[in-house]
Amino acid sequence: MDKAWRRFFIRILNALADDRQIDDLDRRIANARAVEEARVGSVPAQPAKGYSQGSRVLMELVGAPLGGGVLGWALDRWFNTSPWCLLVFLALAIVVAFRNIFRISKERAE
């Protein structure tokens, strides 16, 4: 029975030693983050405006025709005028998409 208690206490002491290692690791990680934040600065880097303009152009090229097509298809189904509403709304969506892309391209990309 004495050996069982001894093994039990050794396990507890080993577990406590592991906790100290984890605490030490946490402290070292916090110090490294603080040093890196002081080096780089606390403000995260913002993506360049050109990147956001490119994303806007992509969304216009995909979203406008897709939305116009879905709206035209739905109106065709509702009014039973296939394919005229689809063609009209798809053409309008493409025109609007290119107009918006032209407006986006006139913005300055600092």
Buried (B, 14 or more C-beta within 10 A) or exposed (E): EEEEEEEEEEEEEEEEEEEEEEEEEEEEEEEEEEEEEEEEEEEEEEEEEEEEBEEBBEEBBEEBBEBBBBBBBEBBEEEEEEEEBBBBBBEBBBEBBEEBBEEBEEEEEE
